[in-house]
Amino acid sequence: MSSGAGIDYSVWDHIYVSDDEDVTNPYVDSASLFRMRHRARLERMAEFQQRGEDLECSVSECKRQFEEAQGRLRELEEGRREGEEDEDRDAELTKVQDEVKKLKKDDKSFEKMMKEHRREGEKLPWDVDSISKEGFSKSVLNIKPATKEETEEEKAEKHKTFVEKYAKEIKHFGMTRRWEDSQKYLSDNPHLVCAETANCLVVVCIDFEIDEKHALMEQVAHQAIVMQFILDSARTLKVDARGCFRQFFSKIKTADKPYQDAFDHELELLKERIRNCAQIRKESAVKELEEEDRQERLGPGGLDPVEVYESLPKEIQKSFDEKNIQMLQEAINTLDLDEGKYHLQRCIDSGLWVPDSLEGDEEEEEEADEEDDS
């Protein structure tokens, strides 16, 4: 023992590190001898370990039997104290008492054998198989899991679910003006840093442009470009966008002119695309309304009365304007027979002319005259 350092090195006095350190006969195959010695040592270690396990099992079984015997002994003693006199019970009590004494003696004997076995294990020399033990074994394979590509229907459903869940937060971010406020809001809501947020902001921009709220459109478009720049940076760095949005804000706050010009250029391009898209949606909405009005105007023959009226000769148009039936008949009579039939049939199919209307008017006049006579 080293008194200066205070470290006990005696535990290293009996280390049997390797069979290779032994001096062997030159006429003996060293490799075979080493393998034989190693196998014999492993067999001795396995036998010693098995003996220890058998002792532990014996100790456990002895303790279990001892506890059962003590339980039976307590039951018999309680029955005896209650005053019940029974020769069989007394004989059983004596038998159990002897069994408890024997088991107690066996337990002490097994404990003594266990201590001897432990002392024997401590005296065994260390070798390459027992000098150390594996604390843990773990293998990690850095393999990127295969990602299943989403279908268009799955992407649409994912976008719809996300927007429905976070619509309020997305609009709040779209209305944020200062860089610091935008960064803080994304720090508090990192789930918004994704492509769904950028797409939703663009849709909000289009709605504002359709409603002619141009200032709000430009504000939300600015935030959409912010989100797009963050996503582009994440793709370039091949990292999660939620972990790099702070770098974007740090860079944009102190951006040089080329970077700021690129940001402004992308913003102007987005605004132009939003205006074009809003115009297309307006024109589409107007066409849909016109088509709905046209479908409502269609006559019994499926023709549009407005289109038919515009295709009629001037004289027939004038008769419809003045609601003059006699003028209509005269205008049709001036035309060729086939042309007159063609225009008249188109007027009927579009609902401009109802063939039974004249007869109905004459019947109403006759009924009115009869009422006056009566």
Disulfide bonds with the S-S distance in Angstrom:
none
